[in-house]
Amino acid sequence: MTYMNVIDRNFYSLAEEIAKLAPRELYYRIRIAYDLLPVGTRKSLADFFNKFGYWGKLEPEKRVFDEIEMKAQALNEHIADFVWAYERLGDYRSKKTLYAVISNWFRYDFTTSAEAKENMFDDYFDLDLVKCTPDEVIADLGAYTGDTVRSYIRNYGENCYKRIYCYEITESVFTRLKENLSGYRDIECRLKGVGDVEGEMYLSESAGGNSANTLGESGGARVAVTTLDADIAESLTLIKADIEGYEQKAIAGAKKHIANDRPKLLLSVYHNNEDLWKIPRMIDSIRGDYKFYLRYKSSPLYPTEITLIAL
């Protein structure tokens, strides 16, 4: 008899339920769950989705339910991929996190997401998993004002790296980044985007603030775009990426580093409905020997700040 814990049983039961539903039935099941929420909760969710725009519009008063349509489509078309991702996760906490996310999407389950929320470690740096040495060469994609670098140093110490490369696309933020990290050694700040090809794009400012700015085909200031394989010659030991939906492109542009160096990967996987399974699939296609873990830190109403840790 195959051993299964409660989370395993709950996840596979949920996946089976979703897999049996026709697309429109799946959509209406999610709609009904949403409609049964308290008015204030419905409004909070709609305001959040509409502010950032990653997951589609939700404007019930206008009969716009794009966010729910997109969630239903993602679950309908990719539940087998979510099962694959679940089975590749390396610990119970990761599996509970993925179950919590899917349960939240399908039935607005806030209880499990509250239980799965990480409260012990800083973003990215689960000290039970991520071990670092003084030889670390780190690429921080979406370095913002240096918050992740300072968190790294706080957790591992000022002598626990060889070099850190910081990438940021917003010039005003880049100025603060350099100022905030000016007192630390061997840190290179680069005003560039990171993707899958070298070139040039435009800054697209977000209503969610500068931390959510993205790259676009047109818009604001011009931004040079590079790839990690082209921009960093030395071996990398750790890549962190929180770049507002460009994580897949960054991975594609770092294939050589991933294949040859096998760096630790700390990647945001919440800016759309597919990163949770697609990014592990991409990494697995480059190297098949990574183990995957999930952690998240955000409101249980809608889990974001989800980090895939690939080791």
Helices and strands as residue ranges (DSSP letters): H 6-20, H 23-35, H 39-52, G 60-62, H 66-88, H 92-107, H 110-116, E 137-141, H 147-156, E 163-168, H 171-181, E 187-191, E 193-194, E 199-204, G 210-212, E 214-216, E 222-226, H 228-231, E 238-241, H 247-252, H 255-261, E 264-268, H 275-286, E 292-296, E 306-310
